[in-house]
Structures are given as C-alpha cells and as structure tokens.
C-alpha cells in the first residue's frame, strides 16, 4: 500500500470525517468536479494561519497543532507548526523537506504530483481532478474519493468561502480524521518560504 508523501505524521495527514450532513441540491458528478476544478484552477496560491486536530473515529482527540502556511503553484508549500512544538515542512517543487526542530532531523522525500499519494497536490498541482477523484457536493463541502485502490487515505473534503479554502478534512485508512481549519494569517512568513537550507549539524534521512 502506498504511503502518503505529503506530511509525515503527526505534522499533517490531511483529512475528513463525513458525518451525516443535510443533502445538497441535486448536483451531478460532472458538475461537482467541474465546479471544484474551476475553483482550484483560479487558486494560484494562498497564505493562512491554521489549527489542525487529529481524532479517532469516535472523536477522541489525539493531537492538536497551530501554525502558518503558504501554498503556491506549481508544487510549492511552506508549512510551519508553531504550537505545541516547532517543525517545518517545505516543498520546493522537486523535493519535500521536513525538519523536526527538537530532534534537529531533516527528512527528504521526492515530490509526488499524484493526489493519491499526496493530498496537498490538490491545491498546488496542475492535473485533472477527474483523473484522480470521484467528486460530489454534500452540503457546503466538496467530497473527494480517490480512484486509486491503494491510495493512502479514504476520502478528502474541501470547503471554500468566496474562492478561498477555509477547511480541509482527511480520513485515513485507519479511520483517523485530520481536520485543518484555515484562518487569516497572523504571523510573518519567511522572505523565501519555499527554499530550505539544511544546517551542517542536522541528521538527514532521505526517503525513496
């Protein structure tokens, strides 16, 4: 089974619990994917503060984090956890770097543009959603189900407000739910957020 390359746990598995929501007006699968594709095509990047929680299927809270992020097409991500500990993830278009500041450890993985492996590719990739997901609209959410049987997660939910993402929820294959809520940016981003320099004393682990 594939592993999700986006964010090493617990920094960020991205996803969604679909509780029972009111049924939206009749929207065909093609209309749903076209509407979401248009929203994502118009989104060249965004910056935000975030709060992320990870819960068991029964609602038991496993982890909570706060931080700041910046996404930019193509394939660039800056994700910094500031509370309750500090870590940084940077995607520069070719590789993903995850720096655990407490351990002074850097993990490096190649960037994957396949959302089945990497849910963040939904925001910063340039592919056709219909190739990777079945999409439906439930209430105010776009519900995405990976087409790949060996995807690293069950489903993904995205919520937008006036074209800007406000929430991303991911349910993994163990039933754990990662809920990320985006808010206005309340801290200053680095001058070059998509560049990562490895300190000479850091432990470096390279994943294939």
JOUR-V819552 format. One record per residue. N is the residue number from 1. RES is the residue in one small letter. BURIAL is + if it has 24 or more other C-alpha atoms within 12 Angstrom, else -. D_FIRST is the distance of its C-alpha to the first C-alpha in Angstrom with 2 decimals. Layout:
# JOUR-V819552
N:RES:BURIAL:D_FIRST ; N:RES:BURIAL:D_FIRST
This chain:
# JOUR-V819552
1:x:-:0.00 ; 2:x:-:3.79 ; 3:x:+:6.57 ; 4:x:+:9.73 ; 5:x:+:12.37 ; 6:x:+:15.35 ; 7:x:+:16.77 ; 8:x:+:15.94 ; 9:x:-:16.50 ; 10:x:+:19.07 ; 11:x:+:20.60 ; 12:x:+:18.81 ; 13:x:+:15.94 ; 14:x:+:17.50 ; 15:x:+:18.13 ; 16:x:+:19.88 ; 17:x:+:21.37 ; 18:x:+:23.14 ; 19:x:-:26.13 ; 20:x:-:28.73 ; 21:x:-:30.48 ; 22:x:-:33.45 ; 23:x:-:32.84 ; 24:x:-:33.58 ; 25:x:-:35.97 ; 26:x:-:34.74 ; 27:x:-:32.53 ; 28:x:-:30.93 ; 29:x:-:27.33 ; 30:x:-:28.80 ; 31:x:-:31.13 ; 32:x:+:28.41 ; 33:x:+:26.23 ; 34:x:-:29.47 ; 35:x:+:30.70 ; 36:x:+:27.56 ; 37:x:+:27.35 ; 38:x:-:31.00 ; 39:x:+:30.55 ; 40:x:+:27.79 ; 41:x:+:29.78 ; 42:x:-:32.76 ; 43:x:+:30.94 ; 44:x:+:31.34 ; 45:x:+:30.62 ; 46:x:+:31.44 ; 47:x:+:32.22 ; 48:x:+:32.03 ; 49:x:+:32.18 ; 50:x:+:29.43 ; 51:x:+:28.85 ; 52:x:+:25.34 ; 53:x:+:24.67 ; 54:x:+:21.66 ; 55:x:+:22.34 ; 56:x:-:21.11 ; 57:x:-:21.15 ; 58:x:-:24.72 ; 59:x:-:25.82 ; 60:x:-:26.06 ; 61:x:-:26.05 ; 62:x:-:23.74 ; 63:x:+:24.53 ; 64:x:+:26.82 ; 65:x:+:27.34 ; 66:x:+:29.78 ; 67:x:+:30.05 ; 68:x:+:30.62 ; 69:x:+:28.65 ; 70:x:+:29.39 ; 71:x:+:27.41 ; 72:x:+:28.84 ; 73:x:+:27.94 ; 74:x:+:26.63 ; 75:x:+:23.58 ; 76:x:+:25.59 ; 77:x:+:24.93 ; 78:x:+:26.94 ; 79:x:+:25.76 ; 80:x:+:27.96 ; 81:x:+:27.83 ; 82:x:+:31.45 ; 83:x:-:31.48 ; 84:x:-:31.12 ; 85:x:-:30.06 ; 86:x:-:29.69 ; 87:x:+:26.76 ; 88:x:+:26.28 ; 89:x:+:23.50 ; 90:x:+:24.68 ; 91:x:+:23.13 ; 92:x:+:25.77 ; 93:x:+:24.33 ; 94:x:-:22.84 ; 95:x:+:21.24 ; 96:x:+:20.25 ; 97:x:+:22.34 ; 98:x:+:21.95 ; 99:x:+:25.13 ; 100:x:+:25.60 ; 101:x:-:29.40 ; 102:x:-:30.02 ; 103:x:-:28.17 ; 104:x:-:29.25 ; 105:x:-:25.81 ; 106:x:+:24.20 ; 107:x:+:20.55 ; 108:x:+:20.09 ; 109:x:+:17.11 ; 110:x:+:17.53 ; 111:x:+:17.84 ; 112:x:+:15.37 ; 113:x:+:17.31 ; 114:x:+:14.44 ; 115:x:+:14.50 ; 116:x:+:11.01 ; 117:x:+:10.12 ; 118:x:+:13.58 ; 119:x:+:15.61 ; 120:x:+:18.79 ; 121:x:+:18.91 ; 122:x:+:20.39 ; 123:x:+:23.52 ; 124:x:+:23.96 ; 125:x:+:22.39 ; 126:x:+:24.55 ; 127:x:-:22.47 ; 128:x:-:23.10 ; 129:x:+:21.47 ; 130:x:+:21.80 ; 131:x:-:19.44 ; 132:x:+:16.52 ; 133:x:+:17.74 ; 134:x:+:19.96 ; 135:x:+:22.64 ; 136:x:+:25.31 ; 137:x:+:27.98 ; 138:x:+:28.48 ; 139:x:-:31.50 ; 140:x:-:31.35 ; 141:x:+:27.59 ; 142:x:+:25.40 ; 143:x:+:22.39 ; 144:x:+:19.33 ; 145:x:+:16.53 ; 146:x:+:13.69 ; 147:x:-:14.08 ; 148:x:-:10.60 ; 149:x:-:8.93 ; 150:x:-:5.34 ; 151:x:+:7.31 ; 152:x:+:7.15 ; 153:x:+:10.35 ; 154:x:+:12.56 ; 155:x:+:15.65 ; 156:x:+:17.96 ; 157:x:+:21.75 ; 158:x:+:24.33 ; 159:x:+:28.04 ; 160:x:+:30.76 ; 161:x:-:34.45 ; 162:x:-:36.67 ; 163:x:-:33.88 ; 164:x:+:32.50 ; 165:x:+:29.22 ; 166:x:+:30.14 ; 167:x:+:26.97 ; 168:x:+:23.19 ; 169:x:+:21.15 ; 170:x:+:17.45 ; 171:x:+:15.86 ; 172:x:+:12.48 ; 173:x:+:10.39 ; 174:x:-:12.79 ; 175:x:+:15.75 ; 176:x:+:17.00 ; 177:x:+:18.94 ; 178:x:+:19.77 ; 179:x:+:23.07 ; 180:x:+:24.62 ; 181:x:+:28.24 ; 182:x:+:29.92 ; 183:x:+:33.65 ; 184:x:-:36.40 ; 185:x:-:36.06 ; 186:x:-:38.24 ; 187:x:-:37.83 ; 188:x:-:38.43 ; 189:x:-:35.58 ; 190:x:-:35.84 ; 191:x:-:37.88 ; 192:x:-:35.00 ; 193:x:+:31.86 ; 194:x:+:29.45 ; 195:x:-:30.68 ; 196:x:+:29.42 ; 197:x:-:31.52 ; 198:x:-:30.36 ; 199:x:-:33.13 ; 200:x:-:34.37 ; 201:x:-:33.86 ; 202:x:-:30.23 ; 203:x:-:27.49 ; 204:x:-:25.02 ; 205:x:-:21.40 ; 206:x:-:19.71 ; 207:x:-:15.93 ; 208:x:-:14.74
